[in-house]
Amino acid sequence: MIQRLYHGDALRVLPTLPAGSVDAVITDPPYSSGGAFRGDRTQTVHAKYVSSDSWAGHQLAGFSGDNRDQRGYLAWSTMWLSECLRLLTPGGVCAVFTDWRQLPTTTDALQAAGLVWRGIVVWCKPNGRRTQGRWGNTCEYLVWGTNGPRPLDALPGALAGHYVYSTPAAKDRHHPTEKPLDLMRQLVQIVPPGGTILDPFAGSGTTGVAALAEGRGFIGIELSDHYHRIAEARLAAVQPPIHPQGV
């Protein structure tokens, strides 16, 4: 199976990869969210995404690229998703995490990049944020599409479109916005065993750990030195050492 972890900017690394070389893109990019106004979005990662009473969460390193305005986020997302389309096999899946604020923009970017929008997978977080007098913001979303038609027999059955998982305890997290490993292990099953999954924003490597644990290949890209090192160590613990590729 392919096992590769690149250290660099996704927009620089993606064009160097061969066309039609991955079966799915499953990724959790910086949302550039966390508020209703431009001023809210320019706050630090910890102010936007970590509970104020989470001491452990505030000890985790931040990350860059999360302060774009709405137009910038749409343009940037369309650029990297266009490269992902080129890399996908015919019928391959592209799945992108987002929150409620960026859900409309993410669905626009997916389609602007040339992918066929197929729907939204809901991740419900029982311990998500609640505000008195309102419905709680207790869900995040996986916007997904395909590179053209996808055969109905691409998998032997259908996967769920709704998952309920609590966010991992802060002491177990490696990254402020890390997704639960159990959730990712189920999501990577959209690719048959032996297929290859790409994550252009690998963070601490959870998508890769899930892919390798489920018998799928993995290609990751991570810009941060800090999180690249963490991802490399986590992936190495699942499979033989991965040789980092500098760009």
Secondary structure, 3 states (H helix, E strand, C coil): CCEEEEECCHHHHHHHCCCCCEEEEEECCCCCCCCCCHHHHCCCHHHHHCCCCCHHHHHCCCCCCCCCCHHHHHHHHHHHHHHHHHHEEEEEEEEEEECCCCHHHHHHHHHHCCCEEEEEEEEEEEEEECCCCCCCEEEEEEEEEECCCCCHHHCCCCCCCEEECCCCCHHHCCCCCCCCHHHHHHHHHHCCCCCEEEECCCCCCHHHHHHHHCCCEEEEEECCHHHHHHHHHHHHCCCCCCCEEEC
